[in-house]
Amino acid sequence: MAEAALQGAQSAMESGFEVTLKGVSECSERDVLGAAGYIFIGPENLAALSGEMKAFLDRYYYPLLGKIEGRPYAHLVCAGSDGTNAVRQLARIVTGWRLKAVQEPLIVNTAAQTEEQILAPKVIENADLKRCQDIAAAMAAGLAMGVF
């Protein structure tokens, strides 16, 4: 999903803009401050944001408070059944940062319910990957045009 979003954003960006894909464990406060917008992408684990995403948010919430207000964001979630709690958690956190949602959250449901399905690598359908590309392309185009 993240790679599809990267492709979508890159396809829509004009020269002079850089699109970067980083795992949350690789992101620094400087990276977040230097970005014009954000697409948060990750799995829902046990009806919550992934541990890595939550650790990232815990690490940078207060240092970034008041410094990134008004910036756009989108949220893409891969879930085994629901995904809505991960969406709800992120929405509450970024409300404190005063970020602006520019797309409805996308939840890709893999329907992984058995132990075997849960532990297996997930295959995201092409239609869902296209939706990830489209969301990222729309966000990138909006940034390039100064809409956000």
Sequence and secondary structure as in RCSB ss.txt:
>XXXX:A:sequence
MAEAALQGAQSAMESGFEVTLKGVSECSERDVLGAAGYIFIGPENLAALSGEMKAFLDRYYYPLLGKIEGRPYAH
LVCAGSDGTNAVRQLARIVTGWRLKAVQEPLIVNTAAQTEEQILAPKVIENADLKRCQDIAAAMAAGLAMGVF
>XXXX:A:secstr
 HHHHHHHHHHH  TT       TTT  HHHHHH S EEEEEEEETTEE HHHHHHHHHHHHHHTTTSTT EEEE
EEEESS  HHHHHHHHHHHHHHT EE S  EEEE    SHHHHHS     HHHHHHHHHHHHHHHHHHHHT  
